[in-house]
Amino acid sequence: MQIKSELRKKLLSERSALSPAFCEQAGKAAAKNLFSFPSFLTADLVLCYISVNSELPTREIIEYCFRNGKPVAAPVCMGDDMSFRKITSFDELKTGAFSIPEPDISCSDVVITSDTVCLAPALCYNGKGYRIGYGKGYYDRFFKNSTCKRIGLCYDDFIREFPPDSDDEAVQTIITQKRIISIDP
C-alpha cells in the first residue's frame, strides 16, 4: 500500500504538469483507438467517467455515444458504493462527490450486462491491467460484483510497473493515445 501511495503522489504531480493541449490531443487519439475496438462498438451500454482536471478526456467518447444512439451512463458515488445512471446530455450532470460531475437524481439507473463496457480512469495502469486511482477503491469494488467488460483509459506514459494490492481488480484492456493493450488472463 505504501508503494502505491507514494507512486500516487508522484503521478498526480506528473499528470498535473501536462498541458491542456496535450491532454486534449491525447484524449482525441485515445477516443479514436476506442472507436475501432470491437467490444466498444458492440456494447449494449457504455459506462464512462466524466473527466476532470488532467484526466484523459472523455467528452469526445460521450459525445460519440450521444450522436450514435449508444446508451451511456456516468458514475454516481454514494458512501462506499458506486453506481451508474444513464445520461443523454451533459446538462444532466451536477456537482457530486469529490466535486466530480455526476448524473442528477432524475437520471435513470441502468442494467449492466456482460455486453456492457466500463471505461475506467486511472493515474496509471501496470502491464497486468491493475490501476492506481485516487485510493478510494470505487472501481475495484464495482468490478468485483460486475460482469461488464473492463477497459482502462490512460496516457501512454502512465503505464508503470507496481505490485497490486490483494483487493485490486484488473481491467481486460488498456487504451491509450498510442495503442490498445490486451491483457492476458
Secondary structure, 3 states (H helix, E strand, C coil): CHHHHHHHHHHHHHHHCCCHHHHHHHHHHHHHHHHCCHHHHCCCEEEECCCCCCCCCCHHHHHHHHHCCCCEEEEEEECCEEEEEEECCHHHEEECHHHCEEECCCCCECCCCCCEEEEECCCEECCCCCEECCCCCHHHHHHHCCCCEEEEECCHHHECCCCCCCCCCCCCEEECCCCEEECCC
